Amino acid sequence: MDPIIIASGLTKYFGETRAVNDLTLQVGAGEIYGLVGPDGAGKTTSIRLLCGALQPSAGSVSIAGFDVLRQTEQARAHIGYLPQRFSLYEEMTVLENLRFFAEVRGLKPSDWQPRCMEILEFVGLAEFSNRIAGHLSGGMRQKLGLAAALAHRPRVLLLDEPTTGVDPVTRQDFWQLIIRLVAEESVSVLLSTPYMDEASRCSRVGFMQRGALLLEGPPAELTTRLGGEIIELVGSPLSQIHKISRSIQGVEDARMFGDRLHLRIQPGSAELVMAELRKSLPSQGCHIQRMRPIPPQLEDVFIALLEEHES
């Protein structure tokens, strides 16, 4: 089956700044593709290029077989787009907002009326259809944005950091909706996310830095890319543990992840490194709360990848 999203050599300059650098990727039907990377990596610009909101400086995009530059309206008919900041009409109700976006898409009343109620039911907003949009919570606003993007039954859904700023329960609910969409309607989803736990749910992940796609693949394959092993270490004071750990033979890198450290170590050296840590850390006033070998995480792959390209 041919890919439904094809980007080839996409490049975008803003003055002298190259925001997107020769981006090439493909997404198949029913696939979830996640773009991850630090702020300024080019994720938002890439998504805006894919949906035709920006003109590329070079390269091409096709959606469902239509060239986004030359067949813009035909391509956009297959795209549902949810930007980082979804702009709703706060004085209108949920249903009035959805009706507006449906009519903008050219849907007739005989089409949008049943579709709007179907979508509101799907995203869990049916009982709030008459609520003024300005009174919605952040999570409900995002669900309304998703509903608006789905009103015309798109084959492609482009989501720019759709769960940023919402609570963990809403993030989980939103992802359940995405998974159902892919399963029930074979929608192809391309999204950007700052959350690695979300990236791990994608069919494939692309790591971006400075506008370029550094590496892509299924999450399980990407985590095997690290030749070493990972030791997760929790203790105090963490900054002192971090400093000492980096000097231990066999430790290739040490990174803080919130309240814990991830030590990337040479293959086969976990027992030796942990034995040395158990000896060295207490002797220097550090307390080990937990220490264990764990499989590499996407965060570990991403950090190692950035170091590789910055060295």
C-alpha positions in Angstrom: 0.0 0.0 0.0 1.4 3.4 -1.0 2.2 5.9 1.9 -0.6 8.5 2.5 1.9 11.1 3.7 5.1 11.7 1.6 7.5 14.5 2.3 10.7 14.7 0.2 13.6 17.1 0.8 11.4 19.6 2.8 13.4 22.7 3.6 12.3 26.0 5.1 14.3 29.2 5.6 13.2 32.2 7.7 15.7 34.8 6.5 19.1 33.2 7.1 17.7 30.7 9.6 17.1 27.2 8.3 14.2 26.0 10.4 13.7 22.7 8.5 16.6 20.9 6.8 15.9 18.4 4.0 13.1 16.6 5.8 12.1 13.3 4.1 9.6 10.9 5.6 6.7 8.7 4.8 3.6 7.6 6.8 1.4 4.8 5.9 -2.4 4.3 6.4 -3.3 3.6 10.0 0.2 4.5 11.3 1.0 6.8 14.2 4.3 8.7 13.5 5.8 10.8 16.3 8.2 13.7 15.9 10.2 14.4 19.0 12.9 16.9 19.7 13.8 19.9 21.9 12.2 23.3 21.5 13.4 24.9 18.2 14.1 21.5 16.6 11.7 22.3 13.7 8.7 20.1 14.7 6.0 22.8 14.5 7.4 24.2 11.2 7.5 20.7 9.7 3.8 20.1 10.6 2.8 23.5 9.1 4.7 22.6 5.9 2.9 19.2 5.8 -0.5 20.8 6.0 0.2 23.6 3.6 0.1 26.4 6.2 3.6 27.3 5.1 5.3 27.3 1.7 8.5 25.4 1.7 11.8 26.9 0.4 12.5 23.6 -1.3 11.0 20.1 -1.4 7.6 18.6 -1.8 4.7 17.1 0.1 1.8 14.9 -1.0 -1.2 13.9 1.0 -3.4 11.0 -0.2 -1.8 11.3 -3.6 -2.3 15.1 -3.9 0.6 17.6 -4.2 0.1 20.1 -1.3 1.6 22.9 -3.4 -0.1 22.3 -6.7 -3.3 20.6 -5.5 -3.8 22.4 -2.3 -7.5 22.1 -1.8 -7.7 18.5 -2.8 -4.9 17.7 -0.3 -6.4 19.7 2.5 -9.7 17.9 2.1 -7.9 14.9 3.5 -6.2 16.7 6.4 -7.3 17.3 9.9 -5.0 19.8 11.7 -4.8 20.6 15.4 -2.3 23.4 16.0 -0.6 24.0 19.4 -3.0 26.7 20.2 -6.5 25.8 18.9 -8.5 29.0 18.5 -12.1 28.4 19.5 -14.9 31.0 19.7 -15.3 31.4 23.4 -18.8 33.1 23.3 -20.2 30.2 21.2 -21.3 26.8 22.5 -19.4 23.6 21.9 -21.8 22.5 19.2 -21.8 26.0 17.5 -18.0 25.9 17.3 -18.1 22.5 15.8 -20.8 23.5 13.3 -18.7 26.5 12.3 -15.6 24.4 11.6 -17.7 21.8 9.7 -19.3 24.5 7.5 -15.9 26.1 6.8 -14.9 22.6 5.5 -17.9 22.8 3.2 -20.1 20.3 4.9 -23.9 20.7 4.3 -26.3 20.6 7.2 -27.4 17.1 6.2 -23.8 16.0 6.6 -22.5 18.1 9.5 -25.4 17.6 11.9 -25.1 13.8 12.4 -21.3 14.0 12.0 -21.0 16.6 14.8 -23.0 14.6 17.2 -21.1 11.5 16.3 -17.8 13.2 16.9 -18.8 14.9 20.1 -19.9 11.4 21.4 -16.6 10.0 20.3 -14.5 12.6 22.1 -16.7 12.6 25.2 -18.2 16.0 24.8 -21.8 15.1 23.8 -23.2 16.1 27.2 -21.4 19.4 27.0 -22.7 20.3 23.5 -24.5 23.4 24.8 -21.8 24.6 27.2 -20.2 27.9 26.3 -16.7 27.1 24.9 -15.1 29.8 27.1 -16.1 27.8 30.1 -14.3 24.6 29.0 -11.3 23.2 30.8 -7.9 22.9 29.0 -8.5 19.2 28.4 -12.0 19.8 27.0 -10.7 22.5 24.7 -8.2 20.1 23.3 -10.9 17.5 22.8 -13.0 20.1 21.0 -10.0 20.9 18.8 -9.7 17.2 17.9 -13.4 17.1 17.1 -13.1 20.1 14.8 -10.2 18.5 13.0 -12.2 15.3 12.5 -15.5 16.9 11.4 -14.9 16.2 7.6 -13.6 12.6 8.1 -10.0 13.3 7.2 -7.6 10.4 6.2 -4.7 12.3 7.8 -4.5 13.9 11.2 -1.6 16.3 12.0 -1.3 17.2 15.7 1.2 19.7 17.1 1.9 18.8 20.7 -1.8 18.1 21.4 -1.4 17.2 25.1 1.0 19.9 26.2 -0.3 21.7 29.3 -3.1 19.2 30.2 -3.2 16.9 33.2 -2.0 13.3 33.0 -5.6 11.8 33.0 -6.6 14.0 30.1 -3.4 13.0 28.3 -4.3 9.4 28.7 -7.9 10.0 27.5 -6.6 11.9 24.5 -4.3 9.0 23.5 -7.1 6.5 23.9 -9.0 8.6 21.3 -6.1 8.6 18.9 -5.7 4.8 19.2 -9.4 4.3 18.6 -9.3 6.6 15.5 -6.5 4.6 14.0 -8.2 1.3 14.8 -11.7 2.2 13.7 -11.2 4.7 10.9 -7.6 3.8 9.7 -6.6 7.5 10.1 -2.9 8.2 9.6 -1.6 10.3 12.5 1.5 12.5 12.5 2.1 14.3 15.8 4.8 16.1 17.6 5.3 15.6 21.3 7.7 16.6 24.1 6.8 13.4 26.1 8.8 10.3 25.5 6.1 8.1 27.1 3.8 9.3 24.3 6.5 8.7 21.7 6.8 5.1 22.8 3.1 4.6 21.8 3.8 5.6 18.2 4.3 3.1 15.4 7.5 5.0 14.5 9.4 7.9 16.0 11.5 10.5 14.3 14.1 12.4 16.3 14.6 16.0 15.2 17.4 18.5 16.0 18.1 21.8 14.3 15.5 21.2 11.6 17.0 17.8 10.6 15.6 14.3 11.1 18.5 12.5 12.8 17.0 9.0 13.2 13.7 7.3 12.8 12.2 3.8 13.4 9.9 1.8 15.7 10.5 2.6 19.4 11.5 -1.0 20.2 14.2 -0.9 17.5 15.5 2.5 18.5 16.1 1.4 22.1 18.2 -1.4 20.9 20.5 1.1 19.1 22.4 1.8 22.4 25.1 -0.8 22.5 25.5 -0.3 26.3 23.2 -0.9 29.3 21.4 1.5 31.6 21.6 1.6 35.4 18.8 3.6 37.1 20.0 5.1 40.4 17.9 7.0 43.0 19.5 8.5 46.0 20.8 11.7 47.7 22.3 14.2 47.2 21.6 13.5 43.6 24.0 16.1 42.2 26.9 14.6 44.2 26.0 11.1 43.0 25.9 12.4 39.5 29.4 13.8 39.8 30.9 10.7 41.4 29.1 8.3 39.0 30.7 9.9 35.9 34.2 9.0 37.3 33.4 5.3 37.8 35.2 3.0 35.3 32.7 1.5 32.9 30.2 4.5 33.0 30.0 6.1 29.6 27.5 8.8 30.5 25.3 9.9 33.4 22.2 11.9 33.0 19.6 13.2 35.4 15.9 12.3 34.7 13.9 14.1 37.3 14.6 12.5 40.7 16.9 9.8 39.3 20.0 9.2 37.3 20.4 7.0 34.2 24.0 5.7 33.8 24.9 4.4 30.4 27.5 1.7 30.9 29.7 -0.5 28.8 28.1 -3.8 27.7 28.4 -6.6 30.3 29.7 -4.3 33.1 26.5 -3.8 35.1 27.6 -5.9 38.1 31.0 -4.4 38.3 29.7 -0.8 38.1 27.0 -1.4 40.7 29.6 -3.0 43.1 31.9 0.0 42.7 29.0 2.4 43.2 27.9 0.6 46.4 31.4 1.1 47.7 32.2 4.6 46.4 29.0 6.5 47.1 28.5 5.8 50.8 32.1 6.4 51.5 31.6 10.0 50.1 28.5 10.7 52.1 25.9 9.6 49.5 22.8 7.5 50.2 21.6 5.0 47.6 17.8 4.5 47.8 17.5 2.3 44.7 19.9 1.0 42.0 19.0 -1.4 39.2 19.7 -2.2 35.6 16.9 -1.3 33.2 16.3 -1.6 29.5 17.3 1.6 27.5 14.5 4.1 27.2 13.7 6.5 24.3 15.1 9.3 26.5 18.4 7.5 26.7 18.5 7.1 22.9 17.6 10.7 22.3 20.3 12.1 24.7 22.9 9.8 23.2 21.9 10.9 19.7 22.1 14.6 20.5 25.5 14.1 22.1 26.7 12.3 19.0 25.6 15.1 16.7 26.9 17.9 18.9 30.4 16.4 19.4 
